[in-house]
Amino acid sequence: MIAELQCKETWLHRTNPSGKLLLSVALFFLVLFTHNLNVLVNATWMLFVLLIAASGHPGRRIALLGLPFALMFLSSAMSMILFGRGDTLWFRWGLVAVSEESFYRGIHIGLKTVDTGIVGMLFALTTRPVSLFYSLMQQLKLPPRYAYSFMAALRLLPMVAAEYRTLEMALKVRGVRPRRGIAGFSDRLRRYSVPLLAQSIRRAQRIAVAMEAKRFSAARQRTYYYTVSWSANDLLLVAALSLIWLVSMYIGNQFPFFDVTDVRYVS
């Protein structure tokens, strides 16, 4: 959930966060237990089209955020391709053995990584943290003391960052220069961690007392500043993801890119 990025609001932003979270988890397990490489290929490009079209973020930003997943695709795929098992050997050089089975399994694992990343980006780029926690309280009955505690922690992170910068500038003004190497890391850890930890403990104590005074632990019936409900956008999201998966299965089975239908290795 990247709250500070400016983007165009789409129908995906107006879906219920709890429903979107459950659908993302369900899609993750579908990807996890799919062993047909052709289905994953089609699901990957369809999910990517949905991400580009419905996230509301520019393509350059999506490409930048997706770069780590591209690197994970290469690393996970190459590890399986170069060192996996297989009967139809293509190339061998020392410990490196590339076979037809290991190649397909490597691409399969890499696509699973990419699909998981796309699903996570769909959720993160179109979900506001405050809306998510309010939805978890209202739809999934998360206890308010946990939800509001998480929201308070999110609000505290910028304060901790500002205190870190203030402390860093204060040390520079006083002429404190850290040493190099491991000794310098130890100096920074001692100079920064203790003041920041002390401030965080005091701030957390004040927040805990305030939440207790507002009866966050005892109240059973609560009113909410924001009301999150279901809408037609949730049905549209269910229909879109279901259509993507069904079409991926149909095209993957009827018009396969590869001859293999199950990449699991049977010795």
Buried (B, 14 or more C-beta within 10 A) or exposed (E): BBEEEEBEEBBBBBBBBBBBBEBBEBBBEBBEEBBBBBBBBBBBEBBBEBBEEBBBBBEEBBEEBBEEBBEBBEEBBEBBBBEBEBEEEEEEEEEEBBBBBBBBBBBBBBBBBBBBBBBBBBBBBBBBBBBBBBBBBBBEEBEBBEBBBBBBEBEBEEEBEEBEEEBBEEBEEEEEEEEEEEEEEEBBEEBBEEBBEEBBEEBBEEBBEEBEEEEBEEEEEEEEEEEBEEEEBBEBBBEBBEEBBEBBBEBBEEEBEBEBEEBEBEE
